[in-house]
Amino acid sequence: MKVLIPSPLLSYSRAREVQASGASLAQLMEDLDRQFPGIRFRMIDEQDSIRPHIRVFVNGTQVHDLGQSLSTTDAVQIIQALSGG
């Protein structure tokens, strides 16, 4: 499925749009990490939760649960909030 990567994570993927697979959001994140080592840790914390500054949308709807089922036709967009002072 098509996955859109946010600009702050392009140092991992080197592409704004990538292909990945998984029957769930957790499996998708594992596949992304297999392809782009280290990217999962930037999005998922040690308790297997989506980090507070990351938003994940599946077909335009925000998803909060890594157990969310996915299909091969889904479009996933990852957005990273900017912070600073």
Secondary structure, DSSP 8 states (H G I E B T S, - for coil): -EEE--GGGHHHHSSSEEE---SBHHHHHHHHHHHSTTHHHHHB-TTS-B-TTEEEEETTEEE--TT-B--TT-EEEEEE-----
